[in-house]
Amino acid sequence: MISTTEDFMVGPELHHEVAEGIPGARLVGIPTGHLPFAERPEAWLGLITDFLDHLER
């Protein structure tokens, strides 16, 4: 799960709460607001790519 650490719409504390409710979830933070794919596309894509690469193993 990706936590947008500078998100004022949905704060990181809610991200942590959701991740804690998902067995085996991994929470990673990205210093951005609510739209990481628009605000930090390279960082967001890197996290998504790492996640998908891990699924293929």
C-alpha positions as CSV (number, residue, x, y, z in Angstrom):
1,M,0.0,0.0,0.0
2,I,1.3,3.4,-0.9
3,S,0.9,6.2,1.7
4,T,1.0,9.7,0.4
5,T,2.7,11.3,3.4
6,E,1.8,14.9,2.5
7,D,-1.9,14.2,1.6
8,F,-4.3,16.6,3.3
9,M,-7.4,14.9,1.9
10,V,-6.6,11.4,3.3
11,G,-4.0,11.5,6.0
12,P,-1.2,8.9,6.5
13,E,-2.8,7.8,9.7
14,L,-5.7,6.4,7.7
15,H,-3.3,4.6,5.4
16,H,-1.7,3.0,8.4
17,E,-5.1,1.9,9.7
18,V,-6.1,0.3,6.4
19,A,-2.7,-1.4,6.0
20,E,-3.0,-2.9,9.5
21,G,-6.3,-4.5,8.5
22,I,-4.8,-6.2,5.5
23,P,-3.0,-9.4,6.3
24,G,0.5,-9.4,4.8
25,A,0.2,-5.7,3.6
26,R,3.3,-3.7,3.2
27,L,3.1,0.1,3.6
28,V,5.5,2.4,1.8
29,G,5.5,6.2,1.9
30,I,5.9,8.7,-0.8
31,P,6.3,12.4,0.0
32,T,3.5,13.8,-2.1
33,G,-0.1,14.9,-1.9
34,H,-3.2,13.2,-3.0
35,L,-2.2,12.5,-6.6
36,P,1.2,10.8,-6.5
37,F,1.0,9.7,-10.2
38,A,0.7,13.4,-11.2
39,E,2.9,15.0,-8.5
40,R,5.7,12.5,-8.4
41,P,5.2,10.1,-11.4
42,E,8.7,8.6,-11.4
43,A,8.6,7.7,-7.7
44,W,5.0,6.4,-8.0
45,L,5.8,4.3,-11.0
46,G,8.9,2.9,-9.3
47,L,6.8,1.7,-6.3
48,I,4.2,0.2,-8.6
49,T,6.8,-1.5,-10.7
50,D,8.6,-2.9,-7.6
51,F,5.3,-4.3,-6.4
52,L,4.5,-5.9,-9.7
53,D,8.0,-7.4,-10.0
54,H,7.6,-8.9,-6.6
55,L,4.4,-10.6,-7.7
56,E,6.1,-12.3,-10.6
57,R,8.6,-14.1,-8.4
